[in-house]
Amino acid sequence: MKKLFTFIALGCAAFTFAQNQLGKQFFIDTKSDEFKRGIVEVKEYVNYDAYLQLQRNLKSGNSAGINSDMIRQAYMTRKVALPKGNYVIDNDEQHFEFEIGNNGQFVGEGQFENKEKNLKSTYIFANGKLSEIHIFNTEGRLRKKNIFKGNIIEGHVFDHAGKLAQKIEIHTDLKEGADQVVTTYHKNGNPSKEVNTIKSTTKEFYQNGKLKLDQVDSKITTKYDPTGKITEKWYVTENGNCRETYDKGVISQKTCEDRSTKETTVSIYKNGKLDNYTVTDTKKKEVRKYDASKKLIETKKL
């Protein structure tokens, strides 16, 4: 009798965790704006036969068999609500095993495979939404971890040793192209480079953590030595650009080009103070030299 009860209990457990196989027309939309916010949606191709025919035409290069109406029909989809249970989606593009809870939301962990890229991922859900995605390479090593924080997706990319190599912060509520902060790291864990498309800035760092380069909107670039002292500065002006050079953090020379006047001014500094400057005037074909008080010292013809 005890064996009978055990058999019944095991049978019930197996039934409870049985997976429901969905048709091949079902899929997870990983390219939608909702997905970027951590909302995973099960969708269904309404005209699956048209979708399959379109894919066959695309793969065979049969462009004559493709028209706008076919494309429209092929990509018509609808969202699907699923009752509580364990499910499997398996088609030519993806494989996904997941669980739906009492409230119709995703619960626990889901196992996802991108068949086209041969990449496997673990989807971790909290309150029905994605909290993390762990992406593995073909060897089963953790390659990337995406953490969902409201309107921000924080991606951590790992090297072969498992150390953080890059962090990608995507702001899903901002315009594409001006929505990311990408930071790469040295082997010692210190930042190597930061590209901020939100603020249009680029920063580079030495291994000791000191700032190496600071660029703002491609209009101002400042360079530093490993001790943190400025060595060079380049910036755009209203009518041209200027380049400053520094010796041990103290300005020694500044060269400015003015496109409107066709003049190039080279200023020489001593101990950080202006000593003299020369103006090369291509219009007048002459070079003028001035002292620090702007008094003309000499003039030479080009």
N, C-alpha and C positions, 0 to 999 in steps of 0.2 A: 504493500500500500504506500509506503514511504517513497519507493522508487516511482510509483505512479504520480504522486503529488509533485515530485521533483521534475518529472517529465513534463507535466502540465505547466508548471511554473516557468520552465525553460522555454516551452513552446509559446507561452504568453509574452515572455520577454522578447523572443525573436520576432513575434508579430508586432510588438510595440515599436521596435526599432527598424522594422522593415522599411526599405527605401522605395519611394514611388518614382518610377521612371517616367519622365516627361518626354513628349514627342520631340523630334529633331527640329521642329519649328520654333521651339522655345529657346531663349538665350538670355544672358545677362548683359545689359547695356553698360559697358565700361567706358563709353566715350561721351556720355551725356553730361550736362551741367549738374544734374542731380547727383550723379556718381561722384563728381568732384567735391560735393558737400557731404559725402558719406552715405548717400541714400542709394541703396542697391535696389534695382527694379527688375523683376522677371517680366520679359516681354515675349510676344509671339508674332511671328510673321503671318499676316492675315492671308497673303497669297504665297504660300511657301513654294508651290510649284514654279511660280514666276520668278521667285528669288533664286531657286536652284538653276533654272534655265539661264538667268542672267549671269550667274557665277560660271556656268559652263561656257557661255559665249565669251566672257572676259578672259578665262584661262586659255581658250582656244584661239583667241584673237579674232573672233567672228564679230567685228564691229558692225557689219551689215545687218546682223540680227538684233542689234540693240537700238532702241529708240527711247524717247523721253517718256512715253506712256508705259513702256515695259519697266523702266527704272522706277517710275512713280509707283506702279503696282507692286514691284518687287520689294520696295522698302517701306511699304505700309505696315505698321505695327500697332499693337495695342498692349497696354499693361495688363498683367494678370495677377489677381489676388488668390493666394493659396491658403487652404485651411491648415490647421496644425498637422505636422508630420515631418518626415524625413524625405528629401527629394534628391533626384539626380537629373542633371541636364547633360546630355551627351550628343554633340553634333560634330560636324567636320572642323569647327573652329575652336570649340571650348568644351571642357568637362568641368562640371561644378556639382559638388555634393554639399548639401546644406540642410538646415533644420528651421522650420517655422514653428513659433510658439503659440500659446493660447490666444494672444491678441493679434495674430496674423503677421507678426514681425519676425525678422531674422533673429536667431538666438545662437549663443555659443560660437563655434568656429565652423567655417566653411572651407572646403578644399577646392581650389580653382586651378585649372590648367589651361594655358593659352597654347593650343596645339600648333598654331602657325609659327610661334616663336619658341616652342618647346620649353616653356617656362611654367613652373608650378608655384602657386601662392597659397598662403593661409589667410583667410579673411576672419578677423576677430570683430565680433559685434557687441555693442553695448547699447541698451535701450533701443534696439531695432536698427541702429545705424552703425556704420563702420567706425571702429575706433583705431584699428591698425590693419595694415596689409603687410605680410612678410613674403618677400619674393625670393625664390631660390634659383640658383643656376642649374645647369644640367647635371652637375656633380652633387647636387643636394645641399650646397653651401649657401648660407644666407647672403644674398647679394644686395638687397635693399629692404628698408623698412619704411613704410609710409604711415605717419601718425596724423590722424584727423583731429584738428582743434578748431571747431567752429568754421570760420571762413578761411582757415589756413591748413594746408597740407604740408607737413614737415617730413621731407624724405631724407633718410640716412643711407648713404651708399658705403659699402664696406669693401676693403681690399682683400687679397687672398689670405692675409694673416688674421682677418676678422676685425681689423682696426678701422675706425671711421676715416674714410678718405674724402668724402664730400657730403655736404648738407644742402638740400634744396628746399627753400621755403616758398611755397606758392600761395598767393593771396587770391582766392577764387572769386572775390567780389570786385577785383580790379580788372582793368582792360588787359587783354592778352598782349604780351610784349612789354608791358610795364607792370608786371605783377610778381616778380621773383627776386629772391635774394639767394645767390649761389655761393657757398663757401667751400673751398678746398683746403686740405690740411697737409702739413708736413708729417713725416714719419714719427716725429716726437709728439704729435697731437696738437701743436700750435697751428693757428690759421696760416695758410699760405697765400690765399687770394680770396677776395670777396667782390662779387659783381652784383650790384643792386640796381635792377632795372626800374624800381619804383622811384628812387632818388636820382637815377642816372649817375651813379658813382661806381668807381672801381678802386679797390685798395689791394696792395700787395704787402706781404710781411716777410721779414727775415725769420729764420728758424728760432731766434731768441725772442720772438714776439714783437719786436720793434717794427714800426711802420716803415716800409720801403718805398712805396709809391702811393700817391693819393690823387685820383683823377675825378673831376666833377664835370659832368655833362660834356665831356670831350673839349671843354673850353679852358680848364685850368688843370695843369699837371704839376705836382710837386714831388720831388724825390728826396730821399733821406739816406744817410749812411747807417751802418749797423748800430751806432750809438744813439741814433735818434736825431742827429743834427741835419738840418736841411743842406742839400748839395746843389740843387737845381730847381728852378721854377719856370714853367712856360704857361702863358695865358693869352687869350684872345682879347684884343681891344676893339674899340668901335671901328677903327679903320685898318686894323692889321693885327700884329701879335708882338709879344715881348718874350725874351728869354733872359732869366737871371741865373748867374752862377755864384756859388758860395764857397768860401774857404773856412772850414771848421765852424760852419753855421753862420758865418758873417758874409754879407754880400760883397763881391769883388768886382763884378761886371754885370751890366745890363745892356742888352741889344734889342732895340725896338724898330719894327718896320711899319711905315705908314703908307698904305697903298694910295691914299688920296693925294698926298703931297710928293710921292715918289722919293721919300727920304728914309734913310736908315741912321738911327742914332745909337752910338756906342758910348755908354757911360762907364767911367773907371772910378772905383771906390778904394779908399785906403782906410783901414780900421773901421769899415762900415759907413764911412762918410764920403760923399761925392767929392772927387778930386778934380776931374775934368771930363769933358765929353766931346765927341766929334759927330758932325752931321754930314753924311754923304748925300748930296742933292743931285740926283740923276737928271732932273729937269734943267738945272743951271750948270750941270757938269762941273761941280766943284765940291771940295771937302772943307768944311769950316770946323775949327777947333775952339772950344770955349773953356773958361775956367769954372770953378764951382759957383762963382757969383754971376754966371752967364755972360761974362765979358769975352768978347771975341779976341782970341789970341793970334790966330793966323788963318789964312785962306789959301787953298791950293786948287789948281785946276785938274780935272780928271784927264 
